[in-house]
Amino acid sequence: GASDPYVIIRCEGQKVRSVVHKSTCSPAFNTKAVFYRKKSSRPISIEIYNSNVLTDSFLGQVTLAAEQGRVQKTLHLKDKGDRQDNDLPGTVTLSIETSSVLTSF
């Protein structure tokens, strides 16, 4: 059945949450965030959840290192914690732009 998914992007203790997309299995989140990073070696995580009345359910996540420049990737959703080696149904396509020049955005 259809889900009510939303995404949380986490970077160095900061997070950005998208709006909930109602009744879809193929959301286009188009969520944008700017993070001013001190430790660029730390990964960025993207977590996808299904919004529910009582408690939201985890649908999958991806974790990636920031590469300099503009990058577009499609990644398979993974489980969390000690089960991160497990692929979950679905993919996420994302674009990331990383720069050490503060005025580039």
C-alpha positions in Angstrom: 0.0 0.0 0.0 0.9 3.6 -0.2 2.9 5.4 2.5 3.1 8.9 3.9 6.9 9.3 3.7 9.2 12.1 4.8 12.9 12.5 4.9 15.4 13.7 7.5 18.8 14.8 6.4 21.5 14.8 9.2 24.9 16.4 9.1 27.2 17.1 12.1 24.4 17.2 14.7 22.1 19.3 12.5 19.0 18.0 10.8 16.4 19.1 8.2 13.1 17.4 7.8 10.9 17.5 4.7 7.2 17.8 4.6 5.1 14.5 4.6 4.1 13.3 1.2 0.6 11.7 1.5 -0.3 8.4 0.0 2.7 7.7 -2.3 5.4 5.1 -2.7 7.4 7.3 -5.1 7.8 10.7 -3.4 9.8 13.6 -4.9 11.0 15.3 -1.7 13.0 18.1 -3.4 14.3 19.0 0.1 17.2 21.5 0.2 19.5 22.2 3.1 22.7 24.1 3.6 25.1 22.8 6.2 28.2 24.7 7.3 30.4 21.8 8.1 33.4 21.9 10.4 34.3 18.2 10.0 33.9 17.4 6.3 35.1 13.8 6.9 31.9 13.1 8.8 29.2 11.4 6.7 25.8 12.9 5.8 22.8 10.6 6.5 19.4 10.6 4.8 16.7 8.7 6.6 13.2 8.0 5.2 10.3 7.4 7.5 6.6 6.6 7.1 4.4 9.1 9.1 1.8 7.2 11.3 -0.7 8.3 13.9 1.1 6.7 16.9 4.7 6.2 15.9 6.5 6.7 12.6 8.1 3.7 11.0 11.7 3.6 9.5 11.7 2.8 5.8 15.5 3.1 5.1 18.5 5.2 5.0 21.6 6.1 3.1 24.9 7.4 4.4 27.5 9.1 2.2 30.7 11.1 2.5 30.7 14.6 1.0 32.8 14.9 -2.1 34.0 18.2 -3.5 31.9 19.6 -6.3 28.5 18.6 -7.5 27.5 15.0 -7.3 24.3 13.1 -8.2 23.9 9.6 -6.9 21.2 6.9 -6.7 21.6 4.7 -3.7 19.8 1.6 -2.4 18.1 2.1 1.0 19.8 0.4 3.9 18.7 -0.8 7.3 20.0 1.0 10.4 22.3 0.2 13.3 24.1 -3.2 13.2 21.9 -4.2 10.3 23.3 -1.6 7.8 24.5 -4.3 5.5 20.9 -5.3 4.7 19.4 -3.7 1.6 15.8 -2.5 2.0 13.3 -2.0 -0.8 13.7 1.3 -2.6 16.3 3.8 -3.8 16.9 7.4 -3.2 18.4 9.8 -5.8 20.2 12.9 -4.4 22.3 15.8 -5.5 24.9 17.2 -3.2 27.1 20.2 -3.8 30.1 20.7 -1.5 32.4 23.7 -1.5 34.9 25.1 0.8 34.0 28.6 -0.4 31.3 30.1 1.7 30.0 32.5 -1.0 29.4 29.8 -3.6 25.8 29.2 -2.5 
